[in-house]
Amino acid sequence: MQLVVNAVAADVDDTATVADVVRGLAGVEDPRGVAVALNGSVVPRANWAETRPVDGDTIDVLTAVQGG
């Protein structure tokens, strides 16, 4: 399916969950300091593994950055 992930078109498996998309971006199994929005609505971390986007959805993945 086609998604827009962080403003970039992405092809992902039809069975992908939000957790799969985040892992693919982060490159680690359990990324920390990450927030996710699906079509503009925050997805609680506890729901990532069960939330399945559909074709055309937009996912924004934000990471916390330290600094000033």
N, C-alpha and C positions, 0 to 999 in steps of 0.2 A: 504494500500500500504506500501511497505518497503522503508524507507529512511535511509540515514546515517546522523545523527544529532550529530555534534561535535564528529565525529569519532566513534559513537556508533550506531549500527543498531536499528531502531525504527519502530514500526508499527503505522501508523496513518490512520485516516479515509480517504477514497478516495476523499472526498470533502474538505479536509483541505487546508487552505491557509498558507502562510508564517506567517501571524499574529497569526493563531491558534497554530502553532508550537512554536512560541516565547512565547505566553501566557502560553502554557503548561510547558515550561521550567522555565519561570520566576515565575509562580504561581500568577501573578497579571494581571489585565485587561489591564493596560497601562504602560508597563515597560519603564523606562527611562535609558539613557546611554547605549543603545544597538545598535549594528550594525549587519547586516545579509548579508551573501553571499550565493547565490544559484549557485552551480556548479562553484564556484570561482569568480562569478560576483556579485558585491555589488547590493543589492536590496534597493532602496531608501525607507525610512519609509512610504512615501505617497503611495507606491505601495504594501505594505505588504498585505493589505486586498484583493487585486485583483490578487495577484500572487499565482498560484497554482502549486506546485511541481508535478512531475510525478514519478511513481514507479522507484526506483533506483537513484533518485537525491541525491545530497549531500548538506546539509545545515550546515553552520557554523554560530553560534550565539556567538558574542563577547560582553563582557560588559566592560565598563570603570571602572577602579579601581583606587582609589586615594592612593597616597603614594609616596615613593621615594626611 
